[in-house]
Amino acid sequence: MSLALEDLKSSSNIDPIDEGTFPAIIQSVVTYGIQPQTDYKTGDPKPSEKRLAISYEFPTESVEKEMEDGTVVEIPRRLTKEYKVSSHKKANLMGLIRSVAPNIKGLDELLSLPCSVTVGRTQNNNPKVTNVASLMKGVNAGELLKGTNLFDFYEPDEESFKRLPAFQQKVIVGADDYDGFADSWLPEDNDDY
C-alpha cells in the first residue's frame, strides 16, 4: 500500500453534492438511543444524550453509478443530519419541526415531507446540511427513488434495521443503552461492530 496522500483518496467516483439550496424530501428518521458525546474542540467526554438522524433525499440531484458487475444504476443523493433529541424551543430538531411540519404529533410524520435543504461544507470540504426550511410555494421536490425508512431504537424491527447504511447500524450498536437487539441482524462478515 502506498502512503502517498494522492493514493489515499476515496474510491468513490461520484462527486459530492454542490453547495446551495435544493428541494428535498425527508427519506428516513432513525433514533440512535443514548449516544456518547465528546467536546468537538478538546475531545473530552461530555454527558451522553439521546440522538436521532434524519436523512434528506435530493430527487433533482440523483446520479448514475457503475456497479461492480458493470451495470449502471441511478442512485439518489442523500445527506444525513444528526440531532439531539430535545423538545426545547431552541433545539435544532424543534426548529426543523416548526419550519417543515409544525402540527405533527410524532417524528414518523416527517417521512416523505418536502423541504428545502441548504448544503454547506465541513472543514474537510465534505457536504453537510446547514439549514432545513419549508419548501417555497410552487416548487416540486420530486419523488423519492427508494422509499422511506423509519427505525425506532426503542421498538426495533429487523427489516428497518437492515435497510440502514452500515454507518448508522454501527452508531446504533454503539449506543450506551444498546441491549443487543440487533446482534443477530448484523452481517456476519463485518468485525467492525
N, C-alpha and C positions, 0 to 999 in steps of 0.2 A: 504494500500500500504506500502510495506517495504521501508525503507530509506537506507538499506544496499547497498553499491556500487555494490556488485555482482548481486543484483536484478535489477539494472538499465541498464543491458546490452541490446543491440539491440535485437529485436525479430527476426531478420533475422537469418536463419540457414545457410546462404551462406557465405563462407569465402571470404574476399576481394581478388581482383586480386593480384598476386605476383608482386614484384618489378622486373624490367627488361625491355627489349625492345621487342615489339611484332609487327607483321604485323597487320594493322588495316585498316578500311575503314571509311571515313567521312560519318556519318549517318545523321546528322542534322546541319543546320545553323539556329540560332534563334536570331533575333535582339531584344534587350530589351528596346530600347528607351533611354532616358536620365535618368541615374540612380544616386541616391545619393551616395556619397563616404565618407569614413572615413579613417583617418590615422590608419594603422594597429598597430602601436606602441602605440599611445596616445589615439586613439578612437575619436579624434577631427574631426569635419566635414571638408571635403575638397570640392572643387567645383565639382558639378555634371558633368557627362560626358556620351557620348553615349557609350553603351556597346553591345556586342553580345556574344553568346556562340556557340561553336562548339562541337558536340558530336562525339566521336570516338568509333566505334564498333570493338570488337576483335573476329572475327569469329572462331579463333582457341581456344578461351577461353570460349565457351558457357558452361552453367551449367544447371543441371536439378533441378527444384523446384517443391515441392509438394504444390498444391493449397489447399484451404480450403475444397473443395469437394473431396479431395483425389486423383485427377488426377495429373499426373506428366507431366510438360511441359518443353521444352527446351527454355531457355532464353539466349539472348546474353549478354555478359559482355560489359558494356559501361562506359566510363568516359567522363565528360564534362569539358571543359576549357573555362573560360570567358576571353574575350579580350576587350581592349579599342579600339574603332573604330578610327583608325588613319592611314593616308597614309604616315606618316613619315618613312623614311627608317630604323630607329632603332626600330620601333614599333614591338611588338611580332606578331601582325597579318600580317604585311608585311613580316616578317621573315618566317612565315608559308607559305605564298603565294609564296615567292621566292623559297623555297625548294620543295614544292609539285606541284605547278601549276603556273609557272612564267608568262605564256601568257594568263591567264584568263582575261575576261573583267568584270565579275560580280561574287559576292560571291556564287551565285547559282551554278556556275560551279564547286565548290568544292565538291558538293554532289557526293557520290559514288567513289571518288578518293581514290586509295590505298595509304597508307603511312606507316611509321614506327613510333611508339609511344613509348617513354620511360616513364615508370611508376615509380614514386618515392613515398615517404611518407610525409605527413604533420607532424607537431609537435605532433598531436594527433594520429599519426600512420594510418591515412586514406590514401587511394591511391589518387594520383594526377598525372596529365600529367605534366612531366617536360621538355619534348622535343618532337618535331614532325619534321620528316625529310622524304625525298623521300624514297620509298621502294627500297631495294637492288635489283639489277638485278637478275632475276631468282627466286625470292621469290613470291609466290602466296598468296595474302592476304585472299583469300576465298570469300565467298558470304555473303551479308547482310541477316540476318534472317527475318527481318520485314520491309524492305524497308527504304526509306529516308523520311525526313520531312524538309520543308523549311517554316519558319514563318517570315514574314516581319512586324515589328511593325507599319510601316508607310503605309502598304497596307494589313491590317489584313484580314484573312479569317477564318471562324468558324471551318472548318474541320481540318486545320493545328493546330489551337489553341487547340482544344480538344484532339489531338494526343500527345500534350506535357505532360511531367510529371507535377504533381501538383506543385513541387518546381519552375519550370520555369513559370508556369502560375502566381504564386504568385509574382515572380520578375517582370513580365510584368505589372501586375496591380499596382505595387508599383512604377512605373516609374514617374518621375517628370512631364512628358508630356503625361501621360495616360489620355485619354479623355472619358473613359467609354465604348469604343467599345466592350469590352468583357463581360460587366456586365450580359447580358442575356445568355452568353455561360458558365458561371461558374456553378459548381454543387450547387444545392440549399441547400444541407445538410452540406455545409462547411462554417462555420462562420469565418474561419481564414483569409479570404481575406479582 
